Amino acid sequence: MPGFADSFWSADYAAGLGVLFGKLQQGVQENRQVLTIARLRAEAEEVYGQKLSDIAPAADKIAGGFSRDDGASTRKAYDGVRGEMEDAAKNHLKIAQSIRDLVVNPFSRWCDAHESRLQESQDELQVRIKAHDRQAELVKKLRSNYFNKCRLVEDLEEENKMAFQTAETSPKQPSNVPEIKISENKEEEDDEIYEIGDETYQTEQVKKILEHMINTIKMGETKVPILGTYLNTSSGSDIVEYLQRYMNTTSMSYAERIGQDLITNGFLRLVGNVGNTFANSSKLFYQWKPSAFKLAGVPEKKAAPISRTFSMPTSEGSTDSPVIGTVSEYLQGWGLNNQYPNETPPDRLRREARESDEKYKAGVQKLDEMRCELEEAILLHLKFLERCELDRLKAVKTVVLDFSGTIGNVIPSLQATVDRMVLYQETVQPMGDLRYLLENYRTGSFAPKVVTYENYYNKVDEQTFGVDLEARARADRKRVPIIITTLLTYLDSHYPDLEGDAARRDVWLVEVPLAQVHKLRAKINNGKAFTAETLTDAEVPTVASLLKLYLLELPDSLVSSHVYEIIRTIYNTPATDGSEDARIGVLQQTLSQLRLTNIATLDACMNHFTRLIDLTSADEQYVAALATSLAPCILRPRTETSLTMEEKHAYRLIRDLFQHKDAIFSELKRMSTLNHSSSVSAPRPRAISTDESNRRAHMEERQRALLEKAGGRSRATSPAPSPRHRRDRSVGGPETRFPIQTSPTSTTDRHRASMASFPGGIVKRSSLEVPDNTGTAPAPASEINGANGEAATDEGSVIEKRNSLGRSSARFERGRRVTVSRDSAPPAAIGEEENAAPESAAAPDSPSAVHSVTLVDKPMED
């Protein structure tokens, strides 16, 4: 049964947790209902006992009755009834007190503590989720800012290219091009992000803050000897007082930090002193700069024009500027406060693009760290909340038992009622109620969504986790990403160090803390290749959990979600005779739709797991548990719903991959090899002969054509691997029990490979190869014109697999050799050959129909 830790996840984290806390709050209300019943029953018993105790005194007030008779039998009966009344009153009062002592008081304290625990968990998770969402929004803005800066740089470079063209080739540019560039820069400045204190603000928010500050903070004039009089100045203490009152600054130092950020962003400047430091002082004055008034939309206060016989010109050269403050304004015009005085506009744009790129990278890295911490916290809280809910259900069970016991111990006459109440408490099943909650309200399994760094130039060398598998393999220049092969190699080399097969099997089932896995993830999540020495300090189960986390964080599952509906249809089809063989054939066709990188990676993983199962003699129970653990890593639906959470198609797929791995992947390799070989060869399809009696003559003719071609000229590329290559174990020597090997090693698989072998003992290798320990692998045929745009070459071989129509001008018809000239053959004849190939390939009885999944590949009989 899945637990809370694998049942209440969602893409935004908040939806799944909202469902869980809704159910937990429902449990709090259920506690209050049980507590209300117990409390009201205690009050009712107390009132009833008080009423019963009032009966005897009320009867005694009647004078002249049974008190005058001493030995009458009637009085004895009266006294017996009266005594029963008093005993009944005592019993009911005792029941009321027992209910309060054993049920109401302790359960009330426990309910308050339980509600407090739930509220604390909810508040903490809400704070973390809100912080994560804010950082995610900031990353989006930083990304937009970075891309806009890069576009401006590209526009500038394009304009520079157009500017240096000749008069004949250069198009006429309108005279107002600089005005367009200025407007674009202005729009870019409007989207600027300001960092003030510990918060980030957009331009519109800063505008409102500055407008309120300018209208609220006291302003005046400050006279400075020699330099003159500064307008629009405020003391440092007035600014700090405003920050504490309206911006809720928690300390004086934090208020001073905000004031320093206002200076850094160009809204304030220190007057009358050296430097530009902000301090909380009534003797230090700061002038509000024109940029602050301009951004706030508030008119700047200027001194009235004064007629002087002598005045110094300002930087703008205006004649109506006052003399006061002209020295400082004149010095300011020299650009003494400019950090980049000699910077040209193109350099400024490039610098801003670089700075925005660094901010975007830092924002993505911080978001990834916050996401990891959030997932760790959610995982810990989910486990804690599961224990709390289970304890609550057990507590309710105990309360019902105690409540019935308080009555049963005092009033035996209510035994039937007590028995029914005991029966009620026996029907409470905490584990069953917990299972019901999970089955009806779970929102999804753990599937982290990684926000990756998107480089403007499509580079993927910044991150390893969360990057598309094809892009990662292309960057590594391998068919299988290096992280997969390195982790599997590390596990293979460390299996022998574990004590016993049970410990080796438990590597994939032990529960490793997510924080420990994230710590190892952060060490290698840099987009670079790493070695096994990096994993030395990590335990073997942690490395296995890291591989599962890598597969979970892929944008799409290893078996793509595009084929999920097909796989669902496969397993929902009613079973018939021979349905297993048919199902395996359909699975082969379905998996052949995947990318070669996905097929190769799936092959490497399945080889590892099946070898582990065989070498450790795992039983059926372990195989089922391993398939359940790997199911979300291998196949996930595009969108998880309440229906997909209950489906077991991924589990059944893995069980089939375990049981029929050789049959499935050998056919997949054959199909991928033929497809890629035909794409490299001549575009004409090869006509498949159905006459098996002439197979030997065909092979001799094929060998002769290849040798003639090899003697005439050498091909630049060859789909066949070097004959010097040999298959070694992944790591270590003969003592290593778990080598990495994706190609089958059984005699059946070697026999299948013989169909693609060449004469002379040169064998064409499968396209799905995992690199060996040296990090190299033979260049398969499928990698010709591969991801890196380079042809896979082999200097040791000049023989290539060619189309049969291009190899020889002779063919066999009805047991006779007929020579056909390609150049002289009429187009209609050639077209007939091409049309004949699909018909023969589609024949179900043809042993050469290699594209059919029901093919029985028999050895060639020479």
Disulfide bonds with the S-S distance in Angstrom:
none
